[in-house]
Amino acid sequence: MSRQLQPKLKWVLDQVPQGQLIDTPTLKSHGVTRQLVHKYIQSGWLTPVIRGLYRRAPGAENAAENTLEWRTVVHSLQAVMGYDCVIGGRTALEEQGLRHYVPLGGEAQVHLYGDDHPGWLKRLSGPTDYVLHNAALFDGTIAETADVQSASGPLRCSSPERAILEMLDELPKGESFHMADMAFEGLASARPKRLAHLLKHCTSIKVKRLFFVFADRHNHAWRKHLNADEYDLGAGPRALVKGGKIHPRYKISVPEDYLPKNEGADDGP
C-alpha cells in the first residue's frame, strides 16, 4: 500500500477498534474514498457487513466476538460514528439493572431515541429489531443520560427517570401495562428532582397522566415530592385502552386492575 494511503489507514485503525463498525458517510467525511475502502477490504482491515457498513475484524484473542451483537452496533453508532442517539425506554432500564422483567425469548428489541439514525440500522440481519424513535417526547434539549459499561464499550442510555417516560409513551401498543407496572416496581431509587424536570418538559399529556397513575399505585418514597397539580395534564377524559375504565383522578382509560382500590370509575370507550 503506497505511502500516501497510510495516513487514512492510520485514521481508520485509530478510530475503529477491533470488532467495531464504521459506515460510508463517516469514512467519506474523513476523506476515505471508495477506492481506499476497497483496498482496506482486500488487505483484511475491514469486512463488509451490508452495503455501506463495514467492520474491523476482532483480534485473534476475541475470535468469539465474530457474531455482531447489538451492543457492538450501538457503541459503534455512538462512539465511533458519532450519531446523536441514545438507548431509551425499556432497553435503557434493562441495561441499568432492571432486568427482572425481560420477556421470554430474550432481547428482541432495542429502543433508540434521537433524530439522527442511519438508514442501514433497519437493514441489519439478525435477532435484534432496532425500534427507532424521534426526540419529540420532550421539548428542547433534555440530556438526562448515563453511560453504562458493556463488553463492547460504554453505551449512552436514558437515565431511569427519562426511560420510564419513554416506556409509557409506548403504551398500549408498543408496551403492556404489565411491563410498565413491573418497571415502576423497580424505580424505588428514582430521583424526584430529575422526574420533576422531565415532567415539566414532557410534551405528552398521555405520558404525564400515566406516570401519575403508576406513581400513585406504587407510592415510592419519591412520590410525595411530586405534586401532580404543578404539571400540565390537559383537560377532559382521554381514551387509551379499549374496554378500559376512566381513572377517577387522572381521567385516562386504563385496565380495571390499575384503578385505585375501593374507588369507582367511569367506563371507558
C-alpha positions in Angstrom: 0.0 0.0 0.0 1.5 3.3 -1.0 2.8 5.8 1.5 0.1 8.4 0.6 -2.6 5.9 1.8 -1.1 5.3 5.2 -2.5 8.4 7.0 -6.0 7.4 6.0 -5.4 3.8 7.1 -3.9 5.1 10.4 -7.1 7.1 11.0 -9.3 4.1 10.4 -7.3 1.9 12.7 -7.2 4.6 15.4 -10.9 5.4 15.1 -12.3 1.9 14.7 -11.4 -0.5 17.5 -11.3 -4.2 16.7 -14.7 -5.6 16.2 -16.4 -2.2 15.8 -18.3 -0.8 12.9 -18.0 2.2 10.6 -20.2 3.4 7.7 -19.6 5.0 4.4 -20.8 8.6 5.4 -18.3 8.6 8.3 -15.5 7.3 6.2 -16.3 9.8 3.4 -16.4 12.7 5.9 -12.8 11.9 6.7 -11.6 11.6 3.2 -11.6 7.8 2.9 -12.8 7.1 -0.6 -14.5 4.0 -2.0 -11.2 3.0 -3.7 -9.4 3.1 -0.3 -12.2 1.2 1.4 -11.9 -1.5 -1.4 -8.1 -1.7 -0.7 -8.7 -2.0 3.1 -11.1 -4.8 2.4 -8.6 -6.6 0.2 -6.0 -6.2 2.8 -8.2 -7.6 5.6 -8.5 -4.4 7.6 -12.2 -4.0 7.0 -15.0 -6.6 6.3 -18.3 -5.6 4.6 -21.4 -6.2 6.8 -24.1 -4.8 4.5 -23.9 -2.2 1.8 -22.4 1.0 3.2 -21.3 -0.6 6.5 -18.0 -2.2 7.5 -16.5 -3.9 10.4 -12.9 -4.0 11.6 -12.2 -7.7 12.4 -12.0 -8.7 16.0 -8.5 -9.7 17.1 -7.5 -13.3 17.5 -8.0 -13.1 21.2 -11.6 -12.0 20.6 -12.5 -14.6 18.0 -15.7 -15.3 19.8 -16.9 -11.8 19.0 -17.4 -12.5 15.3 -21.2 -12.5 16.0 -22.5 -9.0 15.6 -24.1 -8.2 19.0 -26.4 -5.3 19.3 -24.3 -3.5 21.9 -21.4 -3.5 19.4 -23.7 -1.9 16.9 -24.9 0.8 19.3 -21.4 1.5 20.7 -20.1 1.9 17.2 -23.1 4.3 16.4 -22.4 6.5 19.3 -18.6 6.4 19.9 -17.1 5.6 16.5 -19.5 7.2 14.1 -20.9 10.0 16.4 -24.6 9.6 15.7 -26.7 11.5 18.2 -28.9 8.8 19.6 -29.4 7.1 23.0 -30.7 3.8 24.2 -34.0 4.5 25.8 -37.3 3.1 27.1 -37.4 -0.5 28.2 -33.9 -1.2 26.8 -32.3 1.5 28.9 -34.0 0.2 32.1 -32.7 -3.3 31.3 -29.2 -2.1 30.7 -29.2 -0.3 34.1 -30.1 -3.4 36.1 -33.8 -3.5 35.9 -33.8 -6.9 34.2 -36.2 -8.9 36.2 -39.0 -8.3 33.7 -37.2 -9.2 30.5 -39.7 -11.1 28.3 -39.3 -14.7 27.3 -37.4 -15.0 24.1 -34.6 -12.7 25.0 -33.7 -9.1 23.9 -35.6 -9.0 20.7 -36.0 -5.2 20.6 -33.6 -2.3 21.2 -35.2 1.1 21.5 -33.1 4.0 20.2 -34.1 7.7 20.6 -33.0 10.7 18.7 -33.3 12.4 15.3 -30.0 11.0 13.9 -30.4 7.4 12.8 -28.6 5.8 9.9 -30.8 4.0 7.3 -28.7 0.9 7.5 -29.9 0.0 11.0 -33.2 -1.4 9.7 -31.3 -3.5 7.1 -29.1 -5.3 9.6 -29.9 -9.0 9.7 -30.1 -10.9 13.0 -32.3 -11.4 16.0 -32.4 -7.8 17.1 -35.1 -5.4 16.0 -34.0 -1.8 16.3 -37.0 0.3 17.2 -36.3 4.0 16.2 -37.9 6.9 17.9 -37.6 10.6 17.4 -36.9 13.1 20.2 -40.3 14.7 20.2 -41.3 13.4 23.7 -39.5 16.3 25.3 -39.3 20.0 24.3 -35.8 21.5 23.9 -32.7 19.5 24.7 -33.1 17.1 27.5 -29.9 15.3 28.4 -30.7 13.0 31.3 -28.4 10.3 30.1 -26.0 7.9 31.8 -23.1 5.8 30.4 -23.4 2.1 31.0 -20.4 -0.1 30.7 -20.6 -3.1 28.4 -18.1 -5.6 26.8 -18.3 -3.5 23.6 -17.6 -0.2 25.4 -19.7 2.4 27.1 -23.3 2.8 26.0 -25.1 6.1 26.3 -28.6 5.4 27.8 -31.5 7.4 29.0 -31.5 7.8 32.8 -34.1 5.6 34.5 -36.2 8.7 35.1 -36.3 9.5 31.4 -36.5 5.9 30.3 -39.7 5.2 32.2 -41.4 8.2 30.5 -40.2 6.9 27.1 -41.6 3.5 28.0 -45.0 4.9 29.0 -45.2 6.7 25.6 -45.3 3.2 24.0 -48.5 2.1 25.9 -50.6 0.4 25.0 -49.4 -0.9 21.6 -45.7 -1.0 21.9 -45.6 -1.9 25.6 -48.0 -3.5 28.0 -49.4 -2.2 31.3 -47.9 -5.2 33.0 -44.4 -4.5 31.8 -44.7 -0.8 32.8 -46.0 -1.8 36.2 -43.0 -4.1 36.8 -40.7 -1.3 35.6 -42.2 1.1 38.1 -41.8 -1.5 40.9 -38.0 -1.2 40.4 -37.9 2.6 40.5 -37.7 3.0 44.3 -34.5 4.9 44.0 -35.7 7.3 41.2 -34.6 10.9 41.8 -37.6 13.3 42.3 -35.8 16.4 41.0 -35.0 14.7 37.8 -38.5 13.4 37.4 -39.8 16.9 38.1 -37.6 18.4 35.4 -38.6 15.7 32.8 -42.3 16.1 33.6 -42.0 19.8 33.1 -40.6 19.3 29.6 -42.6 16.3 28.6 -44.9 17.1 25.6 -47.3 14.2 26.0 -50.4 14.6 28.1 -50.9 10.8 27.9 -47.5 10.1 29.3 -47.8 12.5 32.2 -51.2 11.1 33.2 -50.0 7.6 33.0 -46.9 8.5 35.1 -49.0 9.6 38.0 -51.4 6.6 37.7 -48.4 4.3 38.2 -46.7 6.6 40.7 -49.7 6.6 42.9 -50.1 2.9 42.5 -46.5 2.1 43.7 -46.2 5.1 46.1 -42.4 5.0 46.3 -40.8 7.5 48.7 -40.1 10.0 46.0 -43.9 10.3 45.2 -44.5 12.8 48.0 -42.1 15.2 46.4 -44.1 15.5 43.2 -47.3 17.5 43.0 -49.4 16.4 40.0 -51.2 19.8 40.1 -47.9 21.5 39.1 -47.9 19.8 35.7 -50.0 20.3 32.6 -52.2 17.2 32.5 -54.6 18.7 30.0 -58.4 18.7 30.4 -61.1 16.2 29.9 -61.0 12.4 29.8 -58.7 10.6 27.4 -59.4 7.2 25.8 -56.4 4.9 25.7 -57.5 1.3 26.3 -60.5 -0.3 24.6 -62.8 -1.6 27.3 -60.8 0.2 30.0 -62.1 2.3 32.9 -61.5 6.1 33.3 -59.1 6.7 36.2 -61.0 8.8 38.7 -58.2 11.3 39.3 -56.2 11.4 36.1 -59.0 10.9 33.6 -57.4 8.4 31.3 -58.7 5.0 30.5 -56.7 2.1 32.0 -57.3 -1.6 32.6 -59.6 -2.0 35.6 -56.8 -3.6 37.7 -54.9 -0.3 37.5 -57.7 1.8 39.2 -57.2 2.9 42.8 -58.5 0.3 45.2 -62.0 0.9 46.6 -62.7 3.7 44.2 -65.3 3.8 41.5 -64.6 4.9 37.9 -66.4 5.7 34.7 -66.5 3.2 31.9 -64.0 3.8 29.1 -64.8 3.6 25.4 
